Amino acid sequence: MTDGASDVPTDGVEEGKRLIRLGGDKGLSLAERLSERFHRLTWRTPIHSMRLKGRYPLKLIAVPDDPIVGDVGRGRALLEGVLSFRGERHEIETIDLARPQFGRAFADHLHGFAWLRDLSTVATRAQGAPVAEYLMARWLEAHADTVQGVAWRADHWGRRLLFWTSHAPLILSSTDLIYRSRVLNALARGARHLDRGADKAPAGTPRIAAWTGIVAAGLLIPGGDPRRALGEAGLARALATGLTDDGGAVSRSPPALLDTVELLAMLRETYAARRIDMPAPVATALARAVPALLGLTLGDKALSSWQGGGPVGAERVAAIVEATGIRTRPLRQARDWGYQRLAAGAAVLVVDAAPPPVARLVEGGCASTLAFEFSDGLARLIVNCGGARAARATMPAALLEGLRTTAAHSTLTIADSNSTAIHADGTLGRGVAAVELSRQESDAASRIEASHDGYVRRYGFVHRRQLMLTGDGRELRGEDALLPEGRRRRANTAFAVRFHLGHGVQASPTADGLAAILRLPGQGLGSGALWQFRCRGGTLGIEDSVWVDAGGRPLHTQQLVVSGEAPAGGASVSWALKRAS
């Protein structure tokens, strides 16, 4: 086992650290859009078709293990003839791959072939091979010879090569030599497609996925040493641009980082199958990514909800981390990744203390700056609504967009507007450009102070948030202040500080209207505990809210809302959460 702690960057934040959103509100330029469109059009040209021709392997050099267990429910559904993902289900016998009517998430699941893992988890080769080969044959018939569309995206080919090789016994057990040759020919054509297209994939996880596929092909297809060298160099570049210096994903999405860690864990097994060490740049990137990922877990060991991601379950997170072979502690202070973590007693606090991701690097980002999530033991007390990019296909589009707003996060909003604009095309616009951050820690208490400029241009106020967690984890104190800055200062500007409550947390107002008693749900550490919330500087109300769970389902919850009006000189709200039992 490898201890990644020595490879992790210094865990600290300089006093008054200023984090700036480079690239800001600009998405892909017209030239970049045209270049991407032209690249896709070249797939259909005779020249590209000629490039895909060549010899195909008669067999693979080795078959790597898939180090991660699949989803049992989805695997059993496959044995019953149903392919399912995030609430979308299709009968295998009637699924139309040539003219698909799939949701985006389902299409990614189908074309990436991650369902092979689910099938292998619940079935023997004899049980699973007929299902896998049937779906594979259908896919080959619809997409193997037609180089276009979602099926030929570079990131999908990268994932396919990993899953096809790891689960080769399921898709290559047939005695039908024509079918076997079609599978191996498609694998070789996909690798050649990636040779010229991996760097065209969007920066971040998609590009990393594409290059992992090239490396896997170089390791497992005979005569692949030149491709392997090309792939290792490309993967090093993709990791350098797709991960921050402290191991986070440039999209600032925890599920995206989890996805990257999973890809690298699978690639690690591919190297192991050849008894070759993983290259140092890849191993170092993985060693940095794991603590950054663990830094976003709460007391229940599941991920907190940021940038459209949901609370990915503890079992899946643990399984993927275990597959890396890295043992390390959660990263507490991620300067570039942008999240701050405090842990004391049974309490864990995670804060978004950086500008949102830049538009060119992410679609579907959230305006969540200075929001936080807070847990007591296994129970989540304060959360974000989350799930904008992890929800089930049946969720209304309007609700999905609402989940990306500042109001869907546990932070302050002015005039019910977003701290960073959300465009109709899914990108983020103007708003938070810089965040000032400082942090102090002692045995008695730890404090984070941060401020952002997202409301300065429109309303003339900086939002400053101070958070203090006592050393025993039984009290969290905070202050949200609106400080005047700039020329545009509006008198009597409405504001609200929202605290979305975890699922099952019961809120009861006190008689004076300035406090609420919160009873935590569940079983285990922290269950049934009572917390008291008190505030000063605004009017406290209890309203309905929603929380998207690990399965992408929207669940009814409540939220505490402290509302008021800020004069031109600014305003502040102080509040405290204190464990009462």
Secondary structure, 3 states (H helix, E strand, C coil): CEEHHHHCCCCCCCCCEEEECCCCCCCCCHHHHHHHHHHHHHCCCHHHHHHHCCCCCCCCCCCCCCCCCCCHHHHHHHHCCEEEECCEEEECCCCCCCCCCCCHHHHHHHHHCCHHHHHHHHCCHHHHHHHHHHHHHHHHHHHHCCCCCHHHCHHHHHHHHHHHHHCHHHHCCCCCHHHHHHHHHHHHHHHHHHHHHHHHCCCCHHHHHHHHHHHHHHHHCCCCHHHHHHHHHHHHHHHHHHECCCCCECCCCHHHHHHHHHHHHHHHHHHHHCCCCCCHHHHHHHHHHHHHHHCCECCCCCECCCCCCCCCCHHHHHHHHHHHCEECCCCCECCCCCEEEEEECCEEEEEECCCCCCHHHCCCCCCCCCCEEEEECCEEEEECCCCCCCCCCCCCHHHHHHCCCHHHCCCEEECCCCCCCECCCCCECCCCCEEEEEEEECCCEEEEEEEECCCHHHHCEEEEEEEEEECCCCEEEEEEEEEECCCCCCCCEEEEEEEEECCCCEEEECCCCCEEEEECCCCCCCCCCEEEEEEECCEEEEEEEEEECCCCCEEEEEEEEEEEEECCCCEEEEEEEEECC
